[in-house]
Every structure is written in structure tokens, then in C-alpha cells.
Amino acid sequence: MDGWVLLHRRFLDWEWWDKAEMVQVFLYLLLNANHADQKWRGVRVKRGQLVTSVAKIASDTGLSTQTVRTCLKRLKSTSEITSKSTSAYTIVTI
């Protein structure tokens, strides 16, 4: 994991800023997203995407699976992310 992620100060004005779990999940996604196109098990994962699962995010962040699901649902509803799920994984696009 090399490189930088640049955040604008307006992040403090983000509508979910006051929800610590939302900030944690969003930053987790941002920091784990690809910075260049890659292949994962024959699937093309583009820049700004990551392959993950609710269980993986929950395990890595220490949040409950229900909290992660709620956060992802909120992020989708406000168009911060999109996702495509299969039975084995989810590709999240930021």
C-alpha cells in the first residue's frame, strides 16, 4: 500500500461527518480502492474500485455487519458509492 489519498477540507462539511461509523467505512473504502486498473481472479477491477464483502469490512473495521450494511446503504443513497454484488464478493466503486 503505497501512495497518498488527498482529502479536501470540505470533508468536514460532508453530510455524514457526524456519524463516526460512516466516516470510518468511507475512509476504509477510499484507502482500499485501487489506484490503477487490476485483475482479480479474472475480473477487471478498475481504478477507484475494490473487491470486498460486508464481512471483510466488518472484520477490518471492528464494526458489526449490520452497521456496515447500513453505512453502505447510506453511501449508495447519497451517490458516494455504487456496488455490484455476487454470491462471493462485492465490487464497490467510489
PDB file as gemmi writes it, atoms N, CA and C in Angstrom:
CRYST1    1.000    1.000    1.000  90.00  90.00  90.00 P 1                      
ATOM      1  N   MET A   1       0.835  -1.176   0.000  1.00  0.00           N  
ATOM      2  CA  MET A   1       0.000   0.000   0.000  1.00  0.00           C  
ATOM      3  C   MET A   1       0.886   1.248   0.000  1.00  0.00           C  
ATOM      4  N   ASP A   2       1.101   1.762  -1.167  1.00  0.00           N  
ATOM      5  CA  ASP A   2       1.885   2.983  -1.309  1.00  0.00           C  
ATOM      6  C   ASP A   2       0.984   4.081  -1.828  1.00  0.00           C  
ATOM      7  N   GLY A   3       1.421   5.290  -1.630  1.00  0.00           N  
ATOM      8  CA  GLY A   3       0.712   6.423  -2.205  1.00  0.00           C  
ATOM      9  C   GLY A   3      -0.065   7.217  -1.180  1.00  0.00           C  
ATOM     10  N   TRP A   4      -0.735   8.194  -1.704  1.00  0.00           N  
ATOM     11  CA  TRP A   4      -1.454   9.151  -0.879  1.00  0.00           C  
ATOM     12  C   TRP A   4      -2.918   9.192  -1.261  1.00  0.00           C  
ATOM     13  N   VAL A   5      -3.723   9.585  -0.302  1.00  0.00           N  
ATOM     14  CA  VAL A   5      -5.110   9.932  -0.555  1.00  0.00           C  
ATOM     15  C   VAL A   5      -5.259  11.364  -0.064  1.00  0.00           C  
ATOM     16  N   LEU A   6      -5.715  12.224  -0.938  1.00  0.00           N  
ATOM     17  CA  LEU A   6      -5.849  13.635  -0.618  1.00  0.00           C  
ATOM     18  C   LEU A   6      -7.296  13.940  -0.264  1.00  0.00           C  
ATOM     19  N   LEU A   7      -7.516  14.524   0.888  1.00  0.00           N  
ATOM     20  CA  LEU A   7      -8.863  14.913   1.311  1.00  0.00           C  
ATOM     21  C   LEU A   7      -8.966  16.431   1.351  1.00  0.00           C  
ATOM     22  N   HIS A   8     -10.038  16.930   0.828  1.00  0.00           N  
ATOM     23  CA  HIS A   8     -10.290  18.369   0.882  1.00  0.00           C  
ATOM     24  C   HIS A   8     -10.893  18.709   2.238  1.00  0.00           C  
ATOM     25  N   ARG A   9     -10.650  19.906   2.700  1.00  0.00           N  
ATOM     26  CA  ARG A   9     -11.199  20.332   3.995  1.00  0.00           C  
ATOM     27  C   ARG A   9     -12.724  20.326   4.019  1.00  0.00           C  
ATOM     28  N   ARG A  10     -13.347  20.378   2.846  1.00  0.00           N  
ATOM     29  CA  ARG A  10     -14.805  20.314   2.781  1.00  0.00           C  
ATOM     30  C   ARG A  10     -15.347  18.987   3.297  1.00  0.00           C  
ATOM     31  N   PHE A  11     -14.455  18.010   3.444  1.00  0.00           N  
ATOM     32  CA  PHE A  11     -14.869  16.731   4.020  1.00  0.00           C  
ATOM     33  C   PHE A  11     -15.514  16.953   5.385  1.00  0.00           C  
ATOM     34  N   LEU A  12     -15.081  17.992   6.084  1.00  0.00           N  
ATOM     35  CA  LEU A  12     -15.667  18.332   7.391  1.00  0.00           C  
ATOM     36  C   LEU A  12     -17.120  18.789   7.266  1.00  0.00           C  
ATOM     37  N   ASP A  13     -17.533  19.212   6.081  1.00  0.00           N  
ATOM     38  CA  ASP A  13     -18.909  19.641   5.839  1.00  0.00           C  
ATOM     39  C   ASP A  13     -19.772  18.534   5.251  1.00  0.00           C  
ATOM     40  N   TRP A  14     -19.206  17.367   5.057  1.00  0.00           N  
ATOM     41  CA  TRP A  14     -19.913  16.224   4.489  1.00  0.00           C  
ATOM     42  C   TRP A  14     -21.116  15.887   5.355  1.00  0.00           C  
ATOM     43  N   GLU A  15     -22.231  15.532   4.737  1.00  0.00           N  
ATOM     44  CA  GLU A  15     -23.466  15.285   5.481  1.00  0.00           C  
ATOM     45  C   GLU A  15     -23.367  14.142   6.483  1.00  0.00           C  
ATOM     46  N   TRP A  16     -22.426  13.225   6.307  1.00  0.00           N  
ATOM     47  CA  TRP A  16     -22.283  12.090   7.229  1.00  0.00           C  
ATOM     48  C   TRP A  16     -21.146  12.291   8.224  1.00  0.00           C  
ATOM     49  N   TRP A  17     -20.525  13.449   8.231  1.00  0.00           N  
ATOM     50  CA  TRP A  17     -19.368  13.701   9.088  1.00  0.00           C  
ATOM     51  C   TRP A  17     -19.652  13.415  10.556  1.00  0.00           C  
ATOM     52  N   ASP A  18     -20.850  13.667  11.025  1.00  0.00           N  
ATOM     53  CA  ASP A  18     -21.161  13.495  12.453  1.00  0.00           C  
ATOM     54  C   ASP A  18     -21.442  12.041  12.837  1.00  0.00           C  
ATOM     55  N   LYS A  19     -21.401  11.127  11.889  1.00  0.00           N  
ATOM     56  CA  LYS A  19     -21.592   9.694  12.141  1.00  0.00           C  
ATOM     57  C   LYS A  19     -20.229   9.009  12.001  1.00  0.00           C  
ATOM     58  N   ALA A  20     -19.602   8.701  13.132  1.00  0.00           N  
ATOM     59  CA  ALA A  20     -18.244   8.147  13.128  1.00  0.00           C  
ATOM     60  C   ALA A  20     -18.131   6.871  12.298  1.00  0.00           C  
ATOM     61  N   GLU A  21     -19.146   6.020  12.362  1.00  0.00           N  
ATOM     62  CA  GLU A  21     -19.088   4.769  11.603  1.00  0.00           C  
ATOM     63  C   GLU A  21     -19.149   5.019  10.098  1.00  0.00           C  
ATOM     64  N   MET A  22     -19.842   6.075   9.683  1.00  0.00           N  
ATOM     65  CA  MET A  22     -19.903   6.423   8.261  1.00  0.00           C  
ATOM     66  C   MET A  22     -18.531   6.905   7.775  1.00  0.00           C  
ATOM     67  N   VAL A  23     -17.904   7.751   8.562  1.00  0.00           N  
ATOM     68  CA  VAL A  23     -16.578   8.250   8.218  1.00  0.00           C  
ATOM     69  C   VAL A  23     -15.599   7.079   8.155  1.00  0.00           C  
ATOM     70  N   GLN A  24     -15.690   6.182   9.123  1.00  0.00           N  
ATOM     71  CA  GLN A  24     -14.780   5.040   9.165  1.00  0.00           C  
ATOM     72  C   GLN A  24     -14.950   4.143   7.937  1.00  0.00           C  
ATOM     73  N   VAL A  25     -16.182   3.813   7.581  1.00  0.00           N  
ATOM     74  CA  VAL A  25     -16.426   2.952   6.418  1.00  0.00           C  
ATOM     75  C   VAL A  25     -16.008   3.665   5.136  1.00  0.00           C  
ATOM     76  N   PHE A  26     -16.350   4.935   4.984  1.00  0.00           N  
ATOM     77  CA  PHE A  26     -15.982   5.657   3.772  1.00  0.00           C  
ATOM     78  C   PHE A  26     -14.467   5.741   3.610  1.00  0.00           C  
ATOM     79  N   LEU A  27     -13.761   6.075   4.688  1.00  0.00           N  
ATOM     80  CA  LEU A  27     -12.302   6.151   4.611  1.00  0.00           C  
ATOM     81  C   LEU A  27     -11.694   4.775   4.358  1.00  0.00           C  
ATOM     82  N   TYR A  28     -12.272   3.730   4.921  1.00  0.00           N  
ATOM     83  CA  TYR A  28     -11.813   2.367   4.648  1.00  0.00           C  
ATOM     84  C   TYR A  28     -11.914   2.076   3.147  1.00  0.00           C  
ATOM     85  N   LEU A  29     -13.066   2.397   2.565  1.00  0.00           N  
ATOM     86  CA  LEU A  29     -13.261   2.159   1.134  1.00  0.00           C  
ATOM     87  C   LEU A  29     -12.292   2.990   0.305  1.00  0.00           C  
ATOM     88  N   LEU A  30     -12.151   4.243   0.669  1.00  0.00           N  
ATOM     89  CA  LEU A  30     -11.264   5.149  -0.059  1.00  0.00           C  
ATOM     90  C   LEU A  30      -9.813   4.678  -0.011  1.00  0.00           C  
ATOM     91  N   LEU A  31      -9.362   4.264   1.154  1.00  0.00           N  
ATOM     92  CA  LEU A  31      -7.970   3.847   1.312  1.00  0.00           C  
ATOM     93  C   LEU A  31      -7.679   2.483   0.695  1.00  0.00           C  
ATOM     94  N   ASN A  32      -8.706   1.664   0.512  1.00  0.00           N  
ATOM     95  CA  ASN A  32      -8.512   0.334  -0.059  1.00  0.00           C  
ATOM     96  C   ASN A  32      -8.852   0.244  -1.541  1.00  0.00           C  
ATOM     97  N   ALA A  33      -9.379   1.307  -2.114  1.00  0.00           N  
ATOM     98  CA  ALA A  33      -9.722   1.302  -3.538  1.00  0.00           C  
ATOM     99  C   ALA A  33      -8.453   1.258  -4.384  1.00  0.00           C  
ATOM    100  N   ASN A  34      -8.567   0.631  -5.550  1.00  0.00           N  
ATOM    101  CA  ASN A  34      -7.436   0.554  -6.477  1.00  0.00           C  
ATOM    102  C   ASN A  34      -7.034   1.940  -6.957  1.00  0.00           C  
ATOM    103  N   HIS A  35      -5.741   2.156  -7.096  1.00  0.00           N  
ATOM    104  CA  HIS A  35      -5.264   3.402  -7.695  1.00  0.00           C  
ATOM    105  C   HIS A  35      -4.920   3.197  -9.169  1.00  0.00           C  
ATOM    106  N   ALA A  36      -4.981   1.934  -9.627  1.00  0.00           N  
ATOM    107  CA  ALA A  36      -4.765   1.603 -11.035  1.00  0.00           C  
ATOM    108  C   ALA A  36      -5.600   0.362 -11.361  1.00  0.00           C  
ATOM    109  N   ASP A  37      -5.954   0.195 -12.623  1.00  0.00           N  
ATOM    110  CA  ASP A  37      -6.722  -0.978 -13.032  1.00  0.00           C  
ATOM    111  C   ASP A  37      -5.930  -2.251 -12.735  1.00  0.00           C  
ATOM    112  N   GLN A  38      -6.639  -3.280 -12.283  1.00  0.00           N  
ATOM    113  CA  GLN A  38      -6.018  -4.564 -11.963  1.00  0.00           C  
ATOM    114  C   GLN A  38      -6.981  -5.687 -12.294  1.00  0.00           C  
ATOM    115  N   LYS A  39      -6.454  -6.902 -12.287  1.00  0.00           N  
ATOM    116  CA  LYS A  39      -7.293  -8.095 -12.440  1.00  0.00           C  
ATOM    117  C   LYS A  39      -7.312  -8.829 -11.111  1.00  0.00           C  
ATOM    118  N   TRP A  40      -8.469  -9.326 -10.738  1.00  0.00           N  
ATOM    119  CA  TRP A  40      -8.622 -10.141  -9.536  1.00  0.00           C  
ATOM    120  C   TRP A  40      -9.452 -11.355  -9.915  1.00  0.00           C  
ATOM    121  N   ARG A  41      -8.830 -12.524  -9.886  1.00  0.00           N  
ATOM    122  CA  ARG A  41      -9.497 -13.779 -10.228  1.00  0.00           C  
ATOM    123  C   ARG A  41     -10.243 -13.695 -11.562  1.00  0.00           C  
ATOM    124  N   GLY A  42      -9.600 -13.071 -12.524  1.00  0.00           N  
ATOM    125  CA  GLY A  42     -10.179 -12.952 -13.858  1.00  0.00           C  
ATOM    126  C   GLY A  42     -11.170 -11.814 -14.028  1.00  0.00           C  
ATOM    127  N   VAL A  43     -11.409 -11.059 -12.980  1.00  0.00           N  
ATOM    128  CA  VAL A  43     -12.349  -9.934 -13.025  1.00  0.00           C  
ATOM    129  C   VAL A  43     -11.542  -8.647 -13.087  1.00  0.00           C  
ATOM    130  N   ARG A  44     -11.896  -7.783 -14.020  1.00  0.00           N  
ATOM    131  CA  ARG A  44     -11.213  -6.488 -14.129  1.00  0.00           C  
ATOM    132  C   ARG A  44     -11.765  -5.555 -13.060  1.00  0.00           C  
ATOM    133  N   VAL A  45     -10.867  -5.066 -12.224  1.00  0.00           N  
ATOM    134  CA  VAL A  45     -11.226  -4.122 -11.159  1.00  0.00           C  
ATOM    135  C   VAL A  45     -10.548  -2.808 -11.501  1.00  0.00           C  
ATOM    136  N   LYS A  46     -11.350  -1.806 -11.769  1.00  0.00           N  
ATOM    137  CA  LYS A  46     -10.840  -0.528 -12.252  1.00  0.00           C  
ATOM    138  C   LYS A  46     -10.331   0.355 -11.116  1.00  0.00           C  
ATOM    139  N   ARG A  47      -9.650   1.407 -11.533  1.00  0.00           N  
ATOM    140  CA  ARG A  47      -9.216   2.434 -10.597  1.00  0.00           C  
ATOM    141  C   ARG A  47     -10.453   2.989  -9.881  1.00  0.00           C  
ATOM    142  N   GLY A  48     -10.364   3.150  -8.558  1.00  0.00           N  
ATOM    143  CA  GLY A  48     -11.494   3.656  -7.785  1.00  0.00           C  
ATOM    144  C   GLY A  48     -12.459   2.572  -7.346  1.00  0.00           C  
ATOM    145  N   GLN A  49     -12.133   1.311  -7.633  1.00  0.00           N  
ATOM    146  CA  GLN A  49     -12.971   0.191  -7.212  1.00  0.00           C  
ATOM    147  C   GLN A  49     -12.192  -0.709  -6.262  1.00  0.00           C  
ATOM    148  N   LEU A  50     -12.923  -1.489  -5.479  1.00  0.00           N  
ATOM    149  CA  LEU A  50     -12.300  -2.521  -4.670  1.00  0.00           C  
ATOM    150  C   LEU A  50     -13.221  -3.718  -4.578  1.00  0.00           C  
ATOM    151  N   VAL A  51     -12.608  -4.871  -4.422  1.00  0.00           N  
ATOM    152  CA  VAL A  51     -13.344  -6.110  -4.231  1.00  0.00           C  
ATOM    153  C   VAL A  51     -13.349  -6.383  -2.736  1.00  0.00           C  
ATOM    154  N   THR A  52     -14.535  -6.546  -2.182  1.00  0.00           N  
ATOM    155  CA  THR A  52     -14.650  -6.727  -0.746  1.00  0.00           C  
ATOM    156  C   THR A  52     -15.948  -7.450  -0.424  1.00  0.00           C  
ATOM    157  N   SER A  53     -16.269  -7.517   0.840  1.00  0.00           N  
ATOM    158  CA  SER A  53     -17.544  -8.053   1.294  1.00  0.00           C  
ATOM    159  C   SER A  53     -17.916  -7.339   2.584  1.00  0.00           C  
ATOM    160  N   VAL A  54     -19.159  -7.423   2.945  1.00  0.00           N  
ATOM    161  CA  VAL A  54     -19.606  -6.812   4.202  1.00  0.00           C  
ATOM    162  C   VAL A  54     -18.832  -7.428   5.363  1.00  0.00           C  
ATOM    163  N   ALA A  55     -18.669  -8.746   5.330  1.00  0.00           N  
ATOM    164  CA  ALA A  55     -17.947  -9.427   6.412  1.00  0.00           C  
ATOM    165  C   ALA A  55     -16.498  -8.956   6.510  1.00  0.00           C  
ATOM    166  N   LYS A  56     -15.842  -8.739   5.367  1.00  0.00           N  
ATOM    167  CA  LYS A  56     -14.455  -8.265   5.358  1.00  0.00           C  
ATOM    168  C   LYS A  56     -14.351  -6.857   5.924  1.00  0.00           C  
ATOM    169  N   ILE A  57     -15.252  -5.982   5.511  1.00  0.00           N  
ATOM    170  CA  ILE A  57     -15.241  -4.612   6.040  1.00  0.00           C  
ATOM    171  C   ILE A  57     -15.489  -4.634   7.540  1.00  0.00           C  
ATOM    172  N   ALA A  58     -16.460  -5.422   7.975  1.00  0.00           N  
ATOM    173  CA  ALA A  58     -16.776  -5.517   9.405  1.00  0.00           C  
ATOM    174  C   ALA A  58     -15.572  -6.021  10.193  1.00  0.00           C  
ATOM    175  N   SER A  59     -14.919  -7.049   9.677  1.00  0.00           N  
ATOM    176  CA  SER A  59     -13.748  -7.612  10.351  1.00  0.00           C  
ATOM    177  C   SER A  59     -12.609  -6.598  10.432  1.00  0.00           C  
ATOM    178  N   ASP A  60     -12.350  -5.902   9.329  1.00  0.00           N  
ATOM    179  CA  ASP A  60     -11.239  -4.948   9.280  1.00  0.00           C  
ATOM    180  C   ASP A  60     -11.490  -3.689  10.103  1.00  0.00           C  
ATOM    181  N   THR A  61     -12.746  -3.280  10.225  1.00  0.00           N  
ATOM    182  CA  THR A  61     -13.051  -2.035  10.938  1.00  0.00           C  
ATOM    183  C   THR A  61     -13.491  -2.251  12.382  1.00  0.00           C  
ATOM    184  N   GLY A  62     -13.881  -3.475  12.712  1.00  0.00           N  
ATOM    185  CA  GLY A  62     -14.384  -3.746  14.060  1.00  0.00           C  
ATOM    186  C   GLY A  62     -15.842  -3.365  14.239  1.00  0.00           C  
ATOM    187  N   LEU A  63     -16.507  -3.015  13.148  1.00  0.00           N  
ATOM    188  CA  LEU A  63     -17.929  -2.672  13.198  1.00  0.00           C  
ATOM    189  C   LEU A  63     -18.760  -3.941  12.992  1.00  0.00           C  
ATOM    190  N   SER A  64     -20.020  -3.908  13.401  1.00  0.00           N  
ATOM    191  CA  SER A  64     -20.900  -5.054  13.178  1.00  0.00           C  
ATOM    192  C   SER A  64     -21.293  -5.118  11.703  1.00  0.00           C  
ATOM    193  N   THR A  65     -21.684  -6.302  11.248  1.00  0.00           N  
ATOM    194  CA  THR A  65     -22.091  -6.445   9.847  1.00  0.00           C  
ATOM    195  C   THR A  65     -23.317  -5.594   9.557  1.00  0.00           C  
ATOM    196  N   GLN A  66     -24.223  -5.471  10.509  1.00  0.00           N  
ATOM    197  CA  GLN A  66     -25.406  -4.651  10.292  1.00  0.00           C  
ATOM    198  C   GLN A  66     -25.043  -3.177  10.157  1.00  0.00           C  
ATOM    199  N   THR A  67     -24.103  -2.714  10.959  1.00  0.00           N  
ATOM    200  CA  THR A  67     -23.646  -1.325  10.857  1.00  0.00           C  
ATOM    201  C   THR A  67     -23.004  -1.078   9.499  1.00  0.00           C  
ATOM    202  N   VAL A  68     -22.193  -2.017   9.039  1.00  0.00           N  
ATOM    203  CA  VAL A  68     -21.554  -1.877   7.723  1.00  0.00           C  
ATOM    204  C   VAL A  68     -22.618  -1.844   6.634  1.00  0.00           C  
ATOM    205  N   ARG A  69     -23.592  -2.743   6.697  1.00  0.00           N  
ATOM    206  CA  ARG A  69     -24.674  -2.748   5.700  1.00  0.00           C  
ATOM    207  C   ARG A  69     -25.398  -1.406   5.679  1.00  0.00           C  
ATOM    208  N   THR A  70     -25.697  -0.876   6.854  1.00  0.00           N  
ATOM    209  CA  THR A  70     -26.381   0.413   6.948  1.00  0.00           C  
ATOM    210  C   THR A  70     -25.532   1.520   6.343  1.00  0.00           C  
ATOM    211  N   CYS A  71     -24.254   1.534   6.645  1.00  0.00           N  
ATOM    212  CA  CYS A  71     -23.357   2.556   6.101  1.00  0.00           C  
ATOM    213  C   CYS A  71     -23.288   2.468   4.584  1.00  0.00           C  
ATOM    214  N   LEU A  72     -23.145   1.255   4.057  1.00  0.00           N  
ATOM    215  CA  LEU A  72     -23.085   1.100   2.603  1.00  0.00           C  
ATOM    216  C   LEU A  72     -24.387   1.539   1.952  1.00  0.00           C  
ATOM    217  N   LYS A  73     -25.506   1.226   2.575  1.00  0.00           N  
ATOM    218  CA  LYS A  73     -26.813   1.646   2.055  1.00  0.00           C  
ATOM    219  C   LYS A  73     -26.911   3.172   2.013  1.00  0.00           C  
ATOM    220  N   ARG A  74     -26.458   3.823   3.072  1.00  0.00           N  
ATOM    221  CA  ARG A  74     -26.484   5.293   3.119  1.00  0.00           C  
ATOM    222  C   ARG A  74     -25.564   5.887   2.059  1.00  0.00           C  
ATOM    223  N   LEU A  75     -24.369   5.328   1.914  1.00  0.00           N  
ATOM    224  CA  LEU A  75     -23.434   5.835   0.918  1.00  0.00           C  
ATOM    225  C   LEU A  75     -23.982   5.670  -0.489  1.00  0.00           C  
ATOM    226  N   LYS A  76     -24.700   4.581  -0.736  1.00  0.00           N  
ATOM    227  CA  LYS A  76     -25.342   4.388  -2.040  1.00  0.00           C  
ATOM    228  C   LYS A  76     -26.466   5.397  -2.241  1.00  0.00           C  
ATOM    229  N   SER A  77     -27.253   5.638  -1.194  1.00  0.00           N  
ATOM    230  CA  SER A  77     -28.404   6.538  -1.324  1.00  0.00           C  
ATOM    231  C   SER A  77     -27.986   7.975  -1.625  1.00  0.00           C  
ATOM    232  N   THR A  78     -26.792   8.353  -1.195  1.00  0.00           N  
ATOM    233  CA  THR A  78     -26.302   9.712  -1.455  1.00  0.00           C  
ATOM    234  C   THR A  78     -25.276   9.744  -2.592  1.00  0.00           C  
ATOM    235  N   SER A  79     -25.167   8.641  -3.322  1.00  0.00           N  
ATOM    236  CA  SER A  79     -24.331   8.518  -4.524  1.00  0.00           C  
ATOM    237  C   SER A  79     -22.833   8.670  -4.281  1.00  0.00           C  
ATOM    238  N   GLU A  80     -22.373   8.406  -3.076  1.00  0.00           N  
ATOM    239  CA  GLU A  80     -20.928   8.395  -2.835  1.00  0.00           C  
ATOM    240  C   GLU A  80     -20.306   7.136  -3.428  1.00  0.00           C  
ATOM    241  N   ILE A  81     -21.077   6.040  -3.418  1.00  0.00           N  
ATOM    242  CA  ILE A  81     -20.580   4.777  -3.956  1.00  0.00           C  
ATOM    243  C   ILE A  81     -21.662   4.099  -4.794  1.00  0.00           C  
ATOM    244  N   THR A  82     -21.213   3.155  -5.607  1.00  0.00           N  
ATOM    245  CA  THR A  82     -22.111   2.196  -6.250  1.00  0.00           C  
ATOM    246  C   THR A  82     -21.508   0.830  -5.958  1.00  0.00           C  
ATOM    247  N   SER A  83     -22.315  -0.217  -6.074  1.00  0.00           N  
ATOM    248  CA  SER A  83     -21.774  -1.549  -5.829  1.00  0.00           C  
ATOM    249  C   SER A  83     -22.462  -2.572  -6.713  1.00  0.00           C  
ATOM    250  N   LYS A  84     -21.722  -3.633  -6.972  1.00  0.00           N  
ATOM    251  CA  LYS A  84     -22.234  -4.757  -7.737  1.00  0.00           C  
ATOM    252  C   LYS A  84     -21.875  -6.008  -6.951  1.00  0.00           C  
ATOM    253  N   SER A  85     -22.886  -6.757  -6.532  1.00  0.00           N  
ATOM    254  CA  SER A  85     -22.659  -7.919  -5.677  1.00  0.00           C  
ATOM    255  C   SER A  85     -22.846  -9.224  -6.421  1.00  0.00           C  
ATOM    256  N   THR A  86     -22.063 -10.213  -6.013  1.00  0.00           N  
ATOM    257  CA  THR A  86     -22.246 -11.589  -6.440  1.00  0.00           C  
ATOM    258  C   THR A  86     -22.393 -12.411  -5.159  1.00  0.00           C  
ATOM    259  N   SER A  87     -22.477 -13.715  -5.305  1.00  0.00           N  
ATOM    260  CA  SER A  87     -22.593 -14.555  -4.107  1.00  0.00           C  
ATOM    261  C   SER A  87     -21.286 -14.634  -3.342  1.00  0.00           C  
ATOM    262  N   ALA A  88     -20.175 -14.272  -3.941  1.00  0.00           N  
ATOM    263  CA  ALA A  88     -18.881 -14.408  -3.298  1.00  0.00           C  
ATOM    264  C   ALA A  88     -18.222 -13.095  -2.885  1.00  0.00           C  
ATOM    265  N   TYR A  89     -18.536 -12.006  -3.560  1.00  0.00           N  
ATOM    266  CA  TYR A  89     -17.864 -10.732  -3.288  1.00  0.00           C  
ATOM    267  C   TYR A  89     -18.709  -9.582  -3.795  1.00  0.00           C  
ATOM    268  N   THR A  90     -18.269  -8.385  -3.455  1.00  0.00           N  
ATOM    269  CA  THR A  90     -18.903  -7.160  -3.925  1.00  0.00           C  
ATOM    270  C   THR A  90     -17.823  -6.262  -4.508  1.00  0.00           C  
ATOM    271  N   ILE A  91     -18.106  -5.663  -5.650  1.00  0.00           N  
ATOM    272  CA  ILE A  91     -17.207  -4.649  -6.204  1.00  0.00           C  
ATOM    273  C   ILE A  91     -17.838  -3.292  -5.896  1.00  0.00           C  
ATOM    274  N   VAL A  92     -17.111  -2.500  -5.130  1.00  0.00           N  
ATOM    275  CA  VAL A  92     -17.566  -1.170  -4.733  1.00  0.00           C  
ATOM    276  C   VAL A  92     -16.812  -0.152  -5.559  1.00  0.00           C  
ATOM    277  N   THR A  93     -17.534   0.819  -6.108  1.00  0.00           N  
ATOM    278  CA  THR A  93     -16.935   1.910  -6.867  1.00  0.00           C  
ATOM    279  C   THR A  93     -17.150   3.205  -6.106  1.00  0.00           C  
ATOM    280  N   ILE A  94     -16.064   3.925  -5.899  1.00  0.00           N  
ATOM    281  CA  ILE A  94     -16.166   5.214  -5.206  1.00  0.00           C  
ATOM    282  C   ILE A  94     -16.212   6.303  -6.260  1.00  0.00           C  
TER     283      ILE A  94                                                      
END                                                                             
